[in-house]
Amino acid sequence: MLAHRLKQARLRAGLSQEKLGKLAGIDPMSASARMNQYERGKHSPDYQLMCRVAEILNMPVSWFYTADDEQARLQEIFYHLDANTRRPLLTQAEALIAANPPSNNPASAATSQPSSAD
């Protein structure tokens, strides 16, 4: 997941692998090759590097690690909202979860989730 999201965010930002690597503090001689390996999933960057990359790409670091696309999209939206806009959104989300509490049974929670094929 990280590899796919890393490439997606980099392309959206209009940066080359080399430029992103250099901005993130990777040695200029290996910046392009290392970013390429991360995007192909051959190697995984450490969390500190991903924190720097996330800041450069203006994305929440958690977004890169989130497997579910809808959850990732919610993280991205929330991250880009200012504090005054976040508060009412959180209030509304809390009201929704209070009205529709999650099941305590992990098995039933898994079966109540819509499948990605829907």
Secondary structure, 3 states (H helix, E strand, C coil): CHHHHHHHHHHHHCCCHHHHHHHCCCCCCCHHHHHHHHHHCCCCCCHHHHHHHHHHHCCCHHHHHCCCHHHHHHHHHHHHCCHHHHHHHHHHHHHHHHHCCCCCCHHHHHHHCCCCCC
